[in-house]
Amino acid sequence: MSAQDEIETYLVGQPEPKQGDLRALDALIRRLMPGCQLRFLDGRNAEGKTVTNPNIGYGSRETRYSDGSIREFYQIGLSGNASGISVYILGLDDKAYLARTFGETLGKAKVTGYCIRFKALKDVDLDVLAAAIRSGIEQR
């Protein structure tokens, strides 16, 4: 199954209104990253055990580990979870950047080093969220 098909299957499986929010965010990220590489991670490890929530990944970035190995991963991630929605902005050097730059104006969201988590799209300022995503894209 293609990444696009896996993404669609994942979105269809989400309850409303979360499905609508995820679709709106998917469309926003694709507008900000036209033609980007798409990925779908089902949240399972090599043994098939669920270790995380499924994620939609946009773009591509390399992560270098201390042992010298390199792993390709997505740049922006989107996930529905039990408490709402998470937007991941990976590859930021300054772990306080998101909270310092967007935390005050974002709305009802918890902002960590690389994750913006909120219950529903109506709880955040979409323009500020788009600016945070755009900022993450531009920093790479």
C-alpha positions in Angstrom: 0.0 0.0 0.0 1.3 3.5 -0.8 2.0 6.1 1.9 -1.0 8.1 0.5 -3.3 5.1 0.8 -2.0 4.3 4.4 -2.6 8.0 5.3 -6.1 7.9 4.0 -6.9 4.6 5.8 -5.6 6.2 9.0 -7.6 9.4 8.6 -10.8 7.4 7.8 -10.3 5.5 11.0 -10.3 8.6 13.2 -13.5 9.7 14.9 -15.1 13.1 14.2 -14.3 15.8 14.9 -10.7 14.7 15.2 -10.8 13.3 11.6 -11.8 16.7 10.2 -9.1 18.5 12.3 -6.4 16.0 11.1 -7.6 16.4 7.5 -7.4 20.2 7.8 -3.9 20.0 9.2 -2.8 17.5 6.6 -4.0 20.0 3.9 -2.2 22.9 5.6 1.1 21.0 5.9 0.9 19.9 2.3 0.3 23.5 1.2 3.4 24.6 3.2 5.5 21.7 1.8 4.3 21.2 -1.8 5.6 18.0 -3.3 7.2 16.8 -0.1 7.9 13.1 0.6 5.0 11.5 2.5 5.4 8.7 5.1 3.1 6.8 7.3 4.4 5.1 10.5 1.9 2.7 12.0 3.5 2.9 15.5 4.8 -0.7 15.5 8.3 -1.8 16.1 10.1 -4.6 14.1 8.4 -7.2 16.2 4.9 -5.8 15.5 4.4 -4.4 19.0 2.7 -1.0 19.2 5.2 1.4 20.7 3.8 4.8 19.7 0.8 6.4 18.1 0.6 6.3 14.3 2.2 9.3 12.5 1.9 11.0 9.2 5.3 12.3 8.2 6.1 15.1 5.8 9.4 16.0 4.2 12.8 14.4 4.9 15.7 15.0 7.2 18.7 13.1 8.3 19.5 12.4 11.9 23.1 11.7 12.8 23.7 9.5 15.9 26.7 9.5 18.2 27.9 6.2 16.7 28.1 7.8 13.3 25.0 6.2 11.8 22.5 8.2 9.9 18.8 7.7 9.8 16.4 9.4 7.4 13.1 10.5 9.0 10.4 13.0 8.5 10.7 16.8 9.2 7.1 17.5 10.2 4.8 14.9 11.8 1.1 14.7 12.6 -0.6 12.3 14.9 -4.0 11.8 16.5 -3.8 10.5 20.1 -6.0 9.7 23.0 -5.9 13.3 24.3 -6.1 15.1 21.0 -3.6 16.0 18.2 0.2 16.3 18.1 2.2 18.2 15.5 5.9 17.4 15.6 8.5 19.8 14.3 11.8 17.9 14.2 15.3 19.1 13.8 15.2 22.3 15.8 18.6 23.0 17.5 17.1 25.1 20.2 14.7 23.0 22.3 13.1 26.1 23.9 12.4 27.8 20.5 8.8 26.6 19.9 7.6 27.4 23.4 9.5 30.8 23.5 8.4 31.9 20.0 4.9 30.5 19.7 3.7 29.3 23.1 2.1 32.6 24.3 0.0 33.2 21.2 -0.8 29.6 20.1 -3.8 29.1 22.3 -4.7 26.0 24.4 -1.7 23.9 23.6 1.2 22.2 25.4 4.5 23.0 23.7 7.6 21.0 24.3 11.0 21.0 22.5 9.6 19.6 19.2 5.9 18.9 19.8 2.8 21.0 19.9 -0.1 19.1 21.5 -3.7 20.3 21.7 -7.2 18.8 22.2 -8.8 20.2 19.0 -8.0 22.5 16.2 -10.5 25.0 17.5 -8.3 25.4 20.6 -5.3 26.9 18.7 -4.7 29.9 16.5 -4.3 28.3 13.1 -2.2 31.2 11.7 0.3 30.8 14.7 0.4 27.0 14.2 1.1 27.5 10.5 3.9 30.0 11.4 5.5 27.4 13.8 5.4 24.7 11.1 6.8 27.1 8.5 9.5 28.1 10.9 10.5 24.5 11.4 10.6 23.9 7.6 12.8 27.0 7.1 15.3 26.0 9.8 16.2 22.9 7.9 
